[in-house]
């Protein structure tokens, strides 16, 4: 074989290799696509100014007082919606988790009717649920898809942001070490 | 034979080059072809064309984090829509482009910026396309020259070893055939690339065009066209009103109402000179009416790009002398002090303005940000602002939450007496404003069920079916009792307009308790629902059920029989 055959074939092989690797990493669910880094980590959690679910009177003007609600310990903020399948799937785990760490739910663009059916059917792990009807609060928190779960320190600092379904594995490998660190 | 193939090859190489050129041209110009394909919908757009243009530019530079390879301007994702709204909100708050990018970057990180910044980590990214383009051009040039050379060589029939042939293996055919190596037939070598090129162009033209019916983009360009047409219609209507007013003034230059109307219409079409002239004439015709003075002061200020001029200042003082509670004059006084750097006075004037307006009026937001600006530049804390509140409604059984949306009867009478003097266009505008105000208030209190129903009715009366349907959907979110549910079902069925509403009716019906669903009135509504979605048999069955239960002679029974008869046909 001549050099002038090897050159184009070589180039072709290199390109094929690169695209192949890219393909495989995408197909294998490369985490970099779903887990975008959040610039809010290490910063104070934005306020939650939301209508509370389950109360007739809108308490829309006041921000949620985390300290008063939870006290001096870390807690979790979970963005969810009744229409989102992974949110349904993660509820059983969140129910277990809520016995250890308090969870505040933010219902993203949800309808009270449907929310009620959802909670009835899958369970309610939330200490409190705020309704983010227009999605503005979610934008403020840098949420780009639900479910998203935030771990907030006792001082109100965002420690972890996890995009996607919350599972026992995720909790054990990502959340638990940080929580233990804070508890010490 | 060789000569013939040589000529063909050259011609085909050139053909390939031309086709490649076509593909490159299509790729380069596709942004122009696609220029109408945006995800943005008409109702998202800002009224102010300058701000809207900025919003579009900013949106085009922000990544939709759901789709990741589209800007939020191009994407239909829910998040993209929200982000576009957010950008427009920021713009309304007078934020600069950089500040908006920065604000979103603080929430979503660098990734939200669509074009990555040029930094060492991204050098390869930026240079690679240029490098590839350069290599491509070199290769093509080589191909071209080799073909030319080969052509010449073939014609002379003896020049076998050309240095340029190195680049193009296929041009070495002669040698290969002589050495007897296995090779692909020429015809495949030539037709395959041509076929690929034609196929890709065909696919692009066949599937990629945004104006085809089955493309999601087709609808969008249509919507944009409608929105643009509406805007144009509105502008034309305003222009027509202006010309009419002008004609009236020419016929009757001493008429105060004609001059005043001219000023109003001039303001609509943005002709500030005409507005100022007409207001000046109105002022002298009215013998120095204080309200016109403050209007003129405002027009003069606008004419001077927001600077309160001396002439405007003296008009403000005169207007305030007659009526110390003239909102426009008070606001302008505040602005004047602000521009002079007297922040304390500015804050005082604006605070008194605030006490005269409702917290949800359009001026309120301006006041809030103005007062905040004045306080900040003076280094003091932002003072608390007290706004006016509406007198408590006299209309009974409206409940605490509904108070805001009911109209104060005396105020209403006053407005109505003014209303009858207005032209048709102005009446339509007036109604539109009322509806706008209602919907603004409902945004603040989305739990107000009957408010949403009222809004839906108002939209329906203006034949704005889409907005009515939106209002009804919001009403669905505010449902707290079965009574609400039934009222909502009725309203949705009455509007019988869209598929999404039948969906809403279906959901609401399903949420009613069984005991209610067995009642005749709900059965009747359900029958109507089935009729609307085209299932006449179920409708007839339900209505016949009712017929069996009610006295056959009553008026209801007759109506029902009539309805059933109509359906049976």
Contacts between the chains, C-beta under 8 A, distances in Angstrom:
chain1	res1	chain2	res2	distance
A	4	B	166	5.6
A	4	B	167	7.5
A	4	B	169	5.9
A	5	B	169	6.3
A	8	B	169	7.7
A	33	B	68	7.3
A	36	B	65	6.7
A	36	B	108	7.5
A	36	B	109	6.5
A	36	B	111	5.5
A	37	B	109	5.7
A	37	B	111	7.7
A	38	B	108	7.9
A	38	B	109	6.5
A	39	B	105	7.1
A	39	B	106	6.0
A	39	B	107	7.1
A	39	B	108	7.2
A	39	B	109	4.4
A	39	B	110	7.9
A	40	B	106	7.7
A	40	B	107	6.7
A	51	B	446	7.9
A	51	B	447	7.6
A	56	B	447	7.9
A	56	B	480	7.1
A	58	B	445	6.7
A	58	B	447	5.7
A	60	B	444	7.9
A	109	B	78	7.3
A	111	B	476	6.9
A	111	B	477	5.0
A	112	B	477	6.5
A	113	B	476	7.5
A	113	B	477	7.8
A	113	B	479	6.8
A	113	B	507	7.7
A	113	B	511	6.2
A	133	B	446	6.3
A	133	B	477	7.6
A	134	B	82	7.5
A	134	B	85	7.9
A	135	B	78	7.3
A	135	B	79	7.6
A	135	B	82	4.3
A	136	B	82	7.4
A	136	B	86	7.0
A	138	B	82	7.5
A	139	B	79	8.0
A	139	B	82	5.8
A	139	B	83	6.5
A	139	B	86	5.4
A	139	B	107	6.7
A	140	B	107	6.5
A	141	B	107	7.2
A	142	B	107	4.0
A	142	B	108	5.0
A	142	B	109	7.5
A	144	B	65	3.7
A	144	B	66	6.3
A	144	B	79	5.8
A	144	B	108	6.8
A	145	B	65	7.5
A	145	B	66	6.0
A	145	B	79	7.2
